[in-house]
Amino acid sequence: MNRKIHILAVFIFWVSTVFAQSPAFTAAVSSTHVAVDEQFQVEFTVNANGDRFSPPNLTGFRALSGPNVSTSMTSINGSTSMTTSYSYILAAEKEGNFTIGPATIRVNGQTLITRPIQITVKGTARGQGYRGGGQQQQQQPAQDDTPEESSAELSKAVFIKAVVDKTHIYQGEQINVSYRIYTKIGILQSQLDKLPDLNGFWSQDVGDPRQAPQWHTEIVGGNRFQVAELKQTVLFPEHSGDLTIDPMGMTVVAREPAPARDVMEQFFGGSFKDIKVKLKSPAVVIHVKPLPEAGKPADFGGAVGAFSLEANVDKNALKANEALNLNVKITGAGNIKLIKNITPSFPPDFEKYDPKVTDTINKAAARIEGSRLYNYLLIPRHEGNYTIDPIKFTYFNPATQRYVTLSSKPFQIAVAKGDKQVNVSALSSADKQDMKILDKDIRYIKTSDTGLSQDGESFFGSALYYLLLLLGPLLFVVAYVYRKWYLKQNSDIVKVKSRKASKMAAKHLKNAKKLLSAKNSKGFHEVVFKGLYGYLGDKLNIPYANLDKDVISEALRNKSATENTITQLEDVLDLCDMARFAPVTGISEQEVYEKAKNVINDIEDEI
């Protein structure tokens, strides 16, 4: 008896060894008869350690997920075997008979191929979860994943909401809103459906949009949720009253536990079903109080937050008609981009120009903070000692609920007598002395020989005759040199496109100006956006398909463009990109047009 058992054990070991030495690569589907848009699973399994898996031809089907790779190892009597599965979740696109082509894999230098599978598609399904398992499994009931039914079931397990740091604020005060997703179940896919309009607010996204969401745990209502931040925005209310932060909409595919169908499934943790859920964050009402009228200074320009003021001049002594630079810098946290320009008082003998305004904003922080720099170009026209009055700036501090006025020190400017040879235009003012052009007012007419020829003088042999005689060969040489120069200048296509980039940009800006006059906001932003991208592609020799802000910014830095110019360009591109899909408040189309024109001029000057 023992001998028979021993022989049987040897036979089983021999059979298992033989089969273990023969790797197999098989394909299976959850169903060969499906409906249009019905989700089903196809699985490719190899019972050995393989590599170089090549997926099949899936024409006629839409791949919703995959390849999902799973590996299992089994050890029996010291003999270890490995099984690897590659699965896809598919959905049929139309009715008909289709074939899932063979997949291939390499095992020990040998290429294994699965058999093709015929799939019959008939009828239309409505919002089904996929059918998991192999071809031999029983078909599961179709799961309806329409938002109405699935959201009612899962509203307590997965949802999104807008979290604000405060709901009672002053007009112009900064408020942070964070859109977050809360879930107790797995999320396979997500898609943003609708961004909030944010009417009544000036908005600015903060944080790094390229960074993947970071998940953490929170306890909500006694339940533990996994939470991730989807979007963080800083808002500034533009007027008082009750303003609403609109909902954000998105669609997710959630994986929900399902009851086990047999003992084995229960032993391995049960089964799951994937359901498409439409989520919508609740609207949030913000109560905005008007700024107090009591104690409001006459020069208040709408600044709300906490700021500091710095002012300086580049020189305290100069000559008349020389340039003087006055820099005024406002630094702090608040609505920096919405501050109206300050209006310093300068001596009447100083000619002044509109200031150059440079904003430096830290978008990576959780709030808007940075600085605004005003650069004033001043030209004193007469000698003397002058005083530039203190520069004043007023803002409202919501923390203390008071207006604060900052003031710089006065600046003493000594102006010496200027160069007499400098010609300057007289300034029309009652308290300024008349200025004259220094030089001779009238120059005498110089008399000379008229150069008229006398009777009898011959043209042949004259200087003009020889000049005209040499003119033909000379023009030929000039034309030849010009042609060589022209061919050389136009032989390099990259340089030609770079030279003509500004002309093409000017053409786009001209079209944008017409759309601006016609009050076609969407068309205006579209033309400015495409014009800037076309200009940058030609100027920087970047293929249109590779154009994005990071590539453009890096290329400009390589060509020694300033960070200020790069920042201005990114702001214009962001404004145009957002305005093509949703209205942008807080900035006019005319300002966008001027910013686009100025940034093109700056790029031309710098590179």
C-alpha positions as CSV (number, residue, x, y, z in Angstrom):
1,M,0.0,0.0,0.0
2,N,2.8,2.4,0.9
3,R,4.6,1.5,-2.3
4,K,1.5,2.4,-4.3
5,I,1.3,5.8,-2.6
6,H,4.9,6.4,-3.2
7,I,4.5,5.6,-6.9
8,L,1.5,7.9,-7.2
9,A,3.4,10.8,-5.5
10,V,6.3,10.3,-8.0
11,F,3.9,10.3,-10.9
12,I,2.2,13.5,-9.7
13,F,5.6,15.2,-9.2
14,W,6.6,14.2,-12.7
15,V,3.4,15.4,-14.3
16,S,3.7,18.8,-12.4
17,T,7.3,19.1,-13.5
18,V,6.5,18.5,-17.1
19,F,3.6,21.0,-17.1
20,A,5.7,23.5,-15.2
21,Q,8.3,23.3,-17.9
22,S,5.7,24.2,-20.6
23,P,4.8,27.9,-20.2
24,A,1.3,28.9,-21.4
25,F,-0.1,32.3,-22.4
26,T,-3.9,32.4,-22.4
27,A,-6.6,35.1,-23.0
28,A,-10.1,35.2,-21.4
29,V,-13.0,37.7,-21.4
30,S,-15.8,38.2,-18.9
31,S,-18.4,38.0,-21.7
32,T,-18.4,37.4,-25.5
33,H,-21.8,39.1,-26.0
34,V,-21.9,42.7,-24.8
35,A,-23.9,45.9,-25.6
36,V,-22.6,49.3,-26.8
37,D,-20.9,51.2,-24.0
38,E,-21.2,48.1,-21.7
39,Q,-18.0,47.6,-19.8
40,F,-16.3,44.1,-19.7
41,Q,-12.9,42.7,-18.8
42,V,-10.3,40.9,-20.9
43,E,-7.4,39.2,-19.1
44,F,-4.1,37.8,-20.5
45,T,-2.4,35.3,-18.2
46,V,1.1,33.7,-18.4
47,N,2.2,31.0,-16.0
48,A,5.9,31.9,-16.1
49,N,8.2,34.9,-15.7
50,G,7.7,36.8,-18.9
51,D,8.6,40.2,-20.3
52,R,8.0,42.4,-23.3
53,F,4.3,42.1,-23.1
54,S,2.7,43.5,-26.3
55,P,-1.0,44.3,-26.0
56,P,-3.5,43.2,-28.7
57,N,-5.3,45.3,-31.4
58,L,-8.4,46.7,-29.7
59,T,-10.1,48.3,-32.7
60,G,-13.8,48.8,-32.1
61,F,-13.3,49.0,-28.3
62,R,-12.5,51.9,-25.9
63,A,-10.0,51.1,-23.2
64,L,-11.2,52.5,-19.9
65,S,-8.5,51.0,-17.8
66,G,-5.3,48.9,-18.2
67,P,-3.1,47.2,-18.5
68,N,-3.6,46.3,-14.8
69,V,-0.8,43.9,-13.9
70,S,-1.1,41.4,-11.1
71,T,1.4,38.7,-10.1
72,S,1.0,35.6,-7.8
73,M,3.5,33.0,-6.7
74,T,2.8,29.4,-5.6
75,S,5.2,27.1,-3.9
76,I,4.4,23.3,-3.7
77,N,7.0,20.8,-2.3
78,G,9.8,23.3,-2.9
79,S,8.7,24.0,-6.5
80,T,7.8,27.6,-7.1
81,S,5.6,28.8,-9.9
82,M,4.7,32.4,-11.0
83,T,1.5,33.6,-12.7
84,T,1.2,37.1,-14.2
85,S,-2.0,38.7,-15.5
86,Y,-2.5,41.7,-17.7
87,S,-6.1,42.9,-17.7
88,Y,-8.1,45.7,-19.5
89,I,-11.5,47.2,-18.9
90,L,-13.1,47.8,-22.3
91,A,-16.3,49.2,-23.7
92,A,-17.7,48.6,-27.1
93,E,-18.1,51.6,-29.3
94,K,-20.7,50.3,-31.8
95,E,-22.7,47.3,-32.8
96,G,-21.2,44.5,-34.8
97,N,-18.8,41.5,-34.7
98,F,-15.3,42.4,-33.5
99,T,-12.1,40.6,-32.7
100,I,-9.7,41.2,-29.8
101,G,-6.4,40.4,-31.5
102,P,-3.6,38.2,-30.1
103,A,-1.3,39.5,-27.4
104,T,2.4,38.4,-27.2
105,I,4.9,38.0,-24.5
106,R,8.5,36.7,-24.3
107,V,9.3,33.8,-21.9
108,N,12.9,32.4,-21.8
109,G,13.6,33.8,-25.3
110,Q,10.4,32.3,-26.7
111,T,7.5,34.4,-28.0
112,L,4.1,33.2,-26.8
113,I,0.9,34.3,-28.6
114,T,-2.7,34.1,-27.4
115,R,-5.6,33.2,-29.6
116,P,-7.9,36.0,-30.9
117,I,-11.3,36.3,-29.2
118,Q,-14.6,37.1,-31.1
119,I,-16.9,39.6,-29.4
120,T,-20.5,40.2,-30.5
121,V,-21.8,43.7,-29.8
122,K,-25.6,44.2,-29.9
123,G,-27.9,46.7,-28.3
124,T,-27.0,49.7,-26.0
125,A,-26.2,49.5,-22.3
126,R,-26.8,52.4,-19.9
127,G,-24.2,53.2,-17.3
128,Q,-22.8,49.7,-16.4
129,G,-20.0,48.7,-14.2
130,Y,-17.5,46.3,-15.8
131,R,-17.9,42.5,-15.6
132,G,-14.9,41.1,-13.8
133,G,-13.5,37.6,-13.8
134,G,-12.7,35.1,-16.5
135,Q,-14.8,33.8,-19.3
136,Q,-16.2,31.0,-17.2
137,Q,-17.6,33.3,-14.5
138,Q,-21.3,34.0,-14.3
139,Q,-22.5,37.4,-15.6
140,Q,-23.1,40.0,-12.9
141,P,-26.2,42.2,-13.0
142,A,-25.5,45.5,-14.7
143,Q,-24.7,48.3,-12.3
144,D,-26.3,51.7,-13.1
145,D,-23.7,54.4,-12.7
146,T,-25.9,57.4,-13.6
147,P,-25.3,60.4,-11.3
148,E,-28.9,60.4,-10.0
149,E,-28.7,56.9,-8.5
150,S,-25.0,56.6,-7.7
151,S,-24.7,60.0,-6.0
152,A,-27.6,59.2,-3.8
153,E,-25.9,56.0,-2.6
154,L,-22.4,57.4,-2.4
155,S,-23.0,61.0,-1.3
156,K,-21.8,60.2,2.2
157,A,-18.8,58.2,1.0
158,V,-17.3,60.6,-1.6
159,F,-18.0,64.3,-2.0
160,I,-16.3,67.6,-2.7
161,K,-16.7,71.0,-1.0
162,A,-15.3,74.5,-1.0
163,V,-13.5,75.4,2.3
164,V,-13.1,79.1,3.0
165,D,-11.0,80.6,5.8
166,K,-13.7,83.2,6.6
167,T,-17.3,84.1,5.5
168,H,-17.6,87.7,6.8
169,I,-15.1,90.1,5.2
170,Y,-14.7,93.6,3.9
171,Q,-14.8,94.7,0.3
172,G,-11.4,94.1,-1.2
173,E,-10.3,91.8,1.6
174,Q,-8.4,88.6,0.8
175,I,-10.2,85.3,1.2
176,N,-8.8,81.8,0.6
177,V,-11.0,79.1,-0.9
178,S,-9.8,75.5,-1.2
179,Y,-11.8,72.9,-3.2
180,R,-11.2,69.5,-1.6
181,I,-12.4,66.0,-2.3
182,Y,-13.3,63.6,0.6
183,T,-13.6,59.9,0.1
184,K,-13.9,56.7,2.1
185,I,-13.7,54.4,-1.0
186,G,-11.2,54.1,-3.9
187,I,-11.2,56.5,-6.8
188,L,-10.0,55.2,-10.1
189,Q,-10.5,58.2,-12.4
190,S,-11.5,61.8,-12.1
191,Q,-12.5,64.5,-14.6
192,L,-13.1,68.2,-13.9
193,D,-16.5,69.2,-15.4
194,K,-17.0,72.8,-14.4
195,L,-15.0,75.5,-12.8
196,P,-16.8,78.0,-10.6
197,D,-17.6,81.4,-12.3
198,L,-16.8,83.4,-9.2
199,N,-18.9,86.4,-10.3
200,G,-18.3,89.4,-8.1
201,F,-14.8,88.4,-7.2
202,W,-11.3,89.1,-8.6
203,S,-9.6,85.7,-8.4
204,Q,-6.0,84.4,-8.5
205,D,-5.1,80.7,-8.4
206,V,-2.2,79.9,-6.0
207,G,0.0,76.9,-5.4
208,D,1.7,74.8,-8.1
209,P,-0.9,73.4,-10.5
210,R,1.7,70.8,-11.8
211,Q,2.1,69.2,-8.4
212,A,0.0,66.0,-7.8
213,P,-2.6,66.2,-5.1
214,Q,-1.3,65.2,-1.6
215,W,-3.7,62.9,0.3
216,H,-4.1,63.1,4.1
217,T,-6.6,61.8,6.7
218,E,-9.4,63.9,8.3
219,I,-12.2,63.0,10.7
220,V,-15.5,64.4,9.5
221,G,-18.6,63.6,11.5
222,G,-16.9,60.8,13.4
223,N,-15.8,59.1,10.1
224,R,-12.3,58.9,8.7
225,F,-11.9,60.3,5.2
226,Q,-9.0,60.5,2.7
227,V,-8.8,64.2,1.6
228,A,-6.9,65.9,-1.3
229,E,-6.9,69.5,-2.3
230,L,-8.0,69.9,-5.9
231,K,-7.7,73.7,-6.4
232,Q,-6.7,76.6,-4.2
233,T,-7.8,80.2,-5.1
234,V,-7.5,83.6,-3.5
235,L,-10.6,85.8,-4.0
236,F,-11.1,89.6,-3.5
237,P,-14.7,90.8,-3.5
238,E,-15.3,93.7,-5.8
239,H,-18.4,95.1,-4.1
240,S,-20.3,94.7,-0.9
241,G,-23.3,92.5,-0.3
242,D,-23.9,88.7,-0.2
243,L,-21.7,87.1,-2.9
244,T,-21.8,83.4,-3.8
245,I,-18.9,81.1,-4.5
246,D,-20.3,78.9,-7.2
247,P,-20.1,75.1,-7.1
248,M,-17.3,73.1,-8.8
249,G,-18.4,70.1,-10.7
250,M,-16.5,66.9,-11.5
251,T,-17.0,63.3,-12.4
252,V,-15.1,60.4,-10.7
253,V,-15.1,56.6,-11.2
254,A,-15.3,55.1,-7.7
255,R,-14.7,51.5,-6.7
256,E,-17.3,50.4,-4.2
257,P,-17.2,47.1,-2.3
258,A,-19.8,44.5,-3.5
259,P,-21.1,41.4,-1.7
260,A,-19.1,38.2,-2.2
261,R,-20.7,35.6,-4.5
262,D,-18.9,32.6,-3.1
263,V,-16.7,31.4,-0.3
264,M,-13.5,31.8,-2.2
265,E,-14.3,35.4,-3.1
266,Q,-15.2,36.1,0.5
267,F,-11.9,34.6,1.6
268,F,-9.9,36.9,-0.7
269,G,-11.7,40.0,0.4
270,G,-14.9,40.1,-1.6
271,S,-15.5,41.8,-5.0
272,F,-15.9,45.4,-6.2
273,K,-18.0,47.4,-8.6
274,D,-16.9,50.6,-10.4
275,I,-19.5,53.4,-10.5
276,K,-19.3,56.7,-12.2
277,V,-20.3,59.5,-9.8
278,K,-21.0,63.2,-10.6
279,L,-20.0,65.4,-7.7
280,K,-20.9,69.0,-7.1
281,S,-19.6,71.2,-4.2
282,P,-22.2,73.2,-2.3
283,A,-22.4,76.9,-2.9
284,V,-20.8,79.1,-0.3
285,V,-22.2,82.6,0.6
286,I,-19.7,85.3,1.6
287,H,-21.0,88.3,3.5
288,V,-19.1,91.4,2.3
289,K,-19.2,94.6,4.3
290,P,-18.5,97.9,2.6
291,L,-15.4,99.8,3.7
292,P,-16.2,102.4,6.4
293,E,-16.6,105.9,5.3
294,A,-15.5,107.3,8.7
295,G,-11.9,108.3,8.6
296,K,-11.4,107.4,4.9
297,P,-8.6,109.7,3.5
298,A,-9.2,111.5,0.2
299,D,-6.2,109.8,-1.4
300,F,-7.4,106.2,-0.6
301,G,-6.9,104.1,-3.7
302,G,-8.7,100.8,-2.7
303,A,-5.7,99.0,-1.1
304,V,-6.9,96.4,1.5
305,G,-4.5,94.3,3.5
306,A,-1.2,95.0,5.3
307,F,1.6,96.9,3.5
308,S,4.8,98.8,3.9
309,L,6.3,101.6,1.8
310,E,9.8,102.4,0.5
311,A,10.9,105.3,-1.7
312,N,14.3,106.4,-3.0
313,V,15.9,108.5,-5.8
314,D,18.9,107.4,-7.8
315,K,20.6,110.8,-7.3
316,N,20.3,114.0,-5.3
317,A,22.4,116.2,-7.5
318,L,22.3,116.6,-11.3
319,K,22.2,119.1,-14.1
320,A,19.2,120.6,-15.8
321,N,17.7,118.4,-18.5
322,E,19.2,115.3,-17.0
323,A,17.0,112.3,-16.0
324,L,16.2,111.5,-12.4
325,N,14.6,108.2,-11.3
326,L,12.2,108.0,-8.3
327,N,11.3,104.4,-7.2
328,V,8.3,103.8,-4.9
329,K,7.8,100.2,-3.7
330,I,4.7,98.9,-1.9
331,T,5.2,95.5,-0.2
332,G,2.8,93.3,1.7
333,A,-0.2,90.9,1.5
334,G,-3.5,92.0,0.0
335,N,-5.0,93.1,-3.3
336,I,-1.8,94.4,-4.7
337,K,-2.9,94.0,-8.4
338,L,-6.0,96.1,-7.7
339,I,-4.3,99.1,-6.2
340,K,-4.8,102.3,-8.1
341,N,-1.7,104.2,-9.1
342,I,-0.4,106.6,-6.5
343,T,-0.1,110.3,-7.5
344,P,3.0,112.0,-6.0
345,S,3.4,115.7,-6.1
346,F,6.5,117.0,-8.0
347,P,7.9,120.5,-8.4
348,P,6.4,122.4,-11.3
349,D,9.8,122.7,-13.0
350,F,10.1,118.9,-13.2
351,E,8.8,117.2,-16.4
352,K,7.4,113.8,-15.4
353,Y,6.3,110.7,-17.3
354,D,3.8,108.0,-16.5
355,P,5.4,105.5,-14.1
356,K,6.5,102.0,-15.2
357,V,4.7,99.6,-12.9
358,T,6.2,96.2,-12.0
359,D,4.3,93.6,-10.0
360,T,6.1,90.8,-8.2
361,I,3.6,88.2,-6.9
362,N,4.3,85.0,-4.9
363,K,1.8,82.6,-6.3
364,A,3.2,79.6,-4.5
365,A,2.1,80.9,-1.1
366,A,-1.4,80.2,0.3
367,R,-2.3,83.9,-0.1
368,I,-1.5,86.8,-2.4
369,E,1.6,88.6,-1.3
370,G,4.4,90.4,-3.0
371,S,5.3,94.0,-4.1
372,R,4.4,96.7,-6.7
373,L,7.2,99.0,-7.9
374,Y,6.5,102.4,-9.4
375,N,9.4,103.9,-11.4
376,Y,9.0,107.6,-12.2
377,L,11.2,109.3,-14.8
378,L,11.7,113.0,-13.9
379,I,13.6,115.7,-15.8
380,P,14.3,119.0,-14.1
381,R,14.3,121.8,-16.7
382,H,15.9,124.6,-14.6
383,E,18.7,125.0,-12.1
384,G,17.9,125.4,-8.5
385,N,17.3,123.6,-5.2
386,Y,14.0,121.6,-5.2
387,T,12.1,119.4,-2.7
388,I,10.0,116.4,-3.7
389,D,7.3,116.1,-1.1
390,P,6.9,112.9,0.9
391,I,5.3,110.0,-1.0
392,K,2.0,109.0,0.7
393,F,0.1,105.7,0.4
394,T,-3.1,104.8,2.2
395,Y,-4.6,101.3,2.8
396,F,-7.3,99.8,4.9
397,N,-6.2,97.1,7.4
398,P,-9.2,94.7,8.0
399,A,-7.4,93.2,11.0
400,T,-7.6,96.5,12.9
401,Q,-10.5,97.9,10.9
402,R,-8.6,101.2,10.4
403,Y,-7.2,103.2,7.5
404,V,-3.4,103.5,7.6
405,T,-1.4,106.2,5.8
406,L,2.3,105.5,5.1
407,S,4.7,108.3,4.2
408,S,8.2,108.5,3.0
409,K,10.8,111.2,3.8
410,P,11.1,114.3,1.5
411,F,13.8,114.3,-1.1
412,Q,16.2,117.4,-1.6
413,I,17.3,117.7,-5.2
414,A,20.1,120.1,-6.3
415,V,19.9,121.0,-10.0
416,A,23.0,122.7,-11.5
417,K,23.0,124.7,-14.7
418,G,22.7,122.5,-17.8
419,D,24.6,122.3,-21.0
420,K,24.0,125.3,-23.2
421,Q,24.1,123.3,-26.4
422,V,21.1,121.2,-25.3
423,N,18.0,122.3,-27.2
424,V,14.8,121.9,-25.2
425,S,11.3,122.9,-25.9
426,A,9.8,125.8,-24.0
427,L,7.3,124.7,-21.3
428,S,4.1,126.6,-21.3
429,S,3.6,127.8,-17.7
430,A,3.2,131.2,-16.1
431,D,5.8,130.7,-13.4
432,K,8.5,129.4,-15.7
433,Q,11.1,131.6,-17.5
434,D,11.0,131.6,-21.3
435,M,13.5,129.3,-22.8
436,K,15.3,130.1,-26.1
437,I,17.1,127.9,-28.6
438,L,20.8,128.5,-27.9
439,D,22.5,129.0,-31.2
440,K,22.1,131.4,-34.1
441,D,18.5,132.2,-34.7
442,I,19.1,132.9,-38.4
443,R,21.9,131.6,-40.6
444,Y,23.0,133.7,-43.6
445,I,22.5,132.4,-47.0
446,K,25.8,131.4,-48.5
447,T,26.4,132.8,-52.0
448,S,28.4,130.7,-54.5
449,D,28.8,130.1,-58.1
450,T,25.6,128.7,-59.7
451,G,27.6,126.2,-61.7
452,L,25.6,126.8,-64.9
453,S,27.4,125.9,-68.0
454,Q,28.4,128.5,-70.6
455,D,27.4,128.3,-74.2
456,G,29.6,126.1,-76.2
457,E,30.6,123.9,-73.4
458,S,30.4,120.2,-74.5
459,F,28.8,117.4,-72.4
460,F,31.1,114.8,-74.0
461,G,34.3,114.5,-71.9
462,S,32.8,116.4,-68.9
463,A,32.8,115.0,-65.3
464,L,29.1,114.3,-65.6
465,Y,29.7,112.2,-68.7
466,Y,32.3,110.0,-67.0
467,L,30.1,109.7,-63.9
468,L,27.2,108.4,-66.0
469,L,29.5,106.1,-67.8
470,L,30.7,104.5,-64.6
471,L,27.2,104.4,-63.1
472,G,26.1,101.3,-65.1
473,P,28.9,99.0,-63.8
474,L,28.7,100.5,-60.4
475,L,24.9,99.7,-60.2
476,F,25.7,96.2,-61.4
477,V,28.2,95.6,-58.6
478,V,25.8,97.1,-56.1
479,A,23.0,94.8,-57.3
480,Y,25.3,91.8,-57.2
481,V,26.4,92.5,-53.7
482,Y,22.8,93.1,-52.6
483,R,21.6,89.9,-54.1
484,K,24.4,88.0,-52.3
485,W,23.4,89.7,-49.1
486,Y,19.7,89.0,-49.6
487,L,20.3,85.2,-50.3
488,K,22.5,85.0,-47.2
489,Q,19.9,86.7,-45.0
490,N,17.1,84.5,-46.2
491,S,19.0,81.2,-46.4
492,D,18.4,80.4,-42.7
493,I,14.7,79.8,-42.3
494,V,14.9,80.0,-38.5
495,K,16.4,83.5,-38.6
496,V,13.9,84.6,-41.2
497,K,11.0,83.4,-39.1
498,S,12.5,85.1,-36.1
499,R,12.8,88.4,-37.9
500,K,9.3,88.3,-39.2
501,A,7.8,87.2,-35.9
502,S,7.2,90.7,-34.7
503,K,5.4,91.6,-37.9
504,M,3.1,88.6,-37.6
505,A,2.5,89.6,-33.9
506,A,1.7,93.1,-35.0
507,K,-0.8,91.7,-37.5
508,H,-2.5,89.6,-34.8
509,L,-2.6,92.6,-32.4
510,K,-4.2,94.7,-35.2
511,N,-7.0,92.0,-35.6
512,A,-7.3,91.9,-31.8
513,K,-7.8,95.7,-31.8
514,K,-10.7,95.4,-34.2
515,L,-12.3,92.6,-32.1
516,L,-11.8,94.8,-29.0
517,S,-13.6,97.7,-30.8
518,A,-16.4,95.3,-31.7
519,K,-16.6,94.2,-28.0
520,N,-16.0,90.6,-29.0
521,S,-14.3,89.6,-25.8
522,K,-13.9,85.8,-26.5
523,G,-12.6,86.4,-30.0
524,F,-10.2,89.1,-28.7
525,H,-8.6,86.8,-26.1
526,E,-8.4,84.0,-28.7
527,V,-6.6,86.1,-31.2
528,V,-4.2,87.6,-28.6
529,F,-3.5,84.1,-27.2
530,K,-2.8,82.6,-30.7
531,G,-0.8,85.6,-31.8
532,L,1.5,85.4,-28.7
533,Y,2.0,81.7,-29.2
534,G,2.7,82.1,-32.9
535,Y,5.1,84.9,-32.3
536,L,7.0,83.0,-29.6
537,G,7.1,79.8,-31.7
538,D,8.7,81.8,-34.6
539,K,10.9,83.9,-32.4
540,L,12.3,81.1,-30.3
541,N,12.2,78.4,-33.0
542,I,9.9,76.1,-31.0
543,P,7.4,73.8,-32.9
544,Y,3.8,74.7,-32.2
545,A,3.1,71.2,-30.8
546,N,5.8,71.7,-28.1
547,L,4.7,75.2,-27.0
548,D,3.8,75.6,-23.4
549,K,4.6,78.1,-20.7
550,D,7.5,76.1,-19.2
551,V,9.2,75.6,-22.5
552,I,8.7,79.2,-23.5
553,S,10.0,80.5,-20.1
554,E,13.1,78.3,-20.3
555,A,13.8,79.4,-23.9
556,L,13.5,83.1,-22.9
557,R,15.9,82.6,-20.0
558,N,18.4,80.9,-22.3
559,K,18.2,84.0,-24.5
560,S,18.9,86.3,-21.4
561,A,15.3,87.7,-21.1
562,T,14.6,89.2,-17.7
563,E,12.5,87.5,-15.1
564,N,10.1,90.5,-15.1
565,T,9.4,90.1,-18.9
566,I,8.9,86.3,-18.4
567,T,6.5,86.9,-15.5
568,Q,4.5,89.5,-17.6
569,L,4.3,87.1,-20.5
570,E,3.0,84.3,-18.3
571,D,0.4,86.6,-16.8
572,V,-0.9,87.6,-20.2
573,L,-1.0,84.0,-21.4
574,D,-2.9,82.9,-18.2
575,L,-5.4,85.7,-18.6
576,C,-6.1,84.9,-22.3
577,D,-6.2,81.2,-21.6
578,M,-8.8,81.6,-18.8
579,A,-10.8,84.2,-20.7
580,R,-11.3,81.9,-23.7
581,F,-13.4,79.5,-21.5
582,A,-14.7,81.7,-18.7
583,P,-15.1,85.5,-18.0
584,V,-12.2,87.1,-16.2
585,T,-13.0,89.9,-13.8
586,G,-10.7,92.6,-12.4
587,I,-8.8,93.4,-15.7
588,S,-10.0,95.0,-18.9
589,E,-9.5,93.8,-22.4
590,Q,-7.7,97.1,-23.2
591,E,-5.2,96.4,-20.4
592,V,-4.7,92.9,-21.7
593,Y,-4.0,94.4,-25.1
594,E,-1.5,96.8,-23.7
595,K,0.2,94.1,-21.7
596,A,0.6,91.9,-24.8
597,K,2.0,94.7,-26.9
598,N,4.4,95.8,-24.1
599,V,5.7,92.2,-23.5
600,I,6.4,91.7,-27.2
601,N,8.3,95.0,-27.3
602,D,10.3,94.0,-24.2
603,I,11.2,90.6,-25.7
604,E,12.3,92.3,-29.0
605,D,14.5,94.7,-27.0
606,E,16.0,92.0,-24.7
607,I,16.8,89.1,-27.1
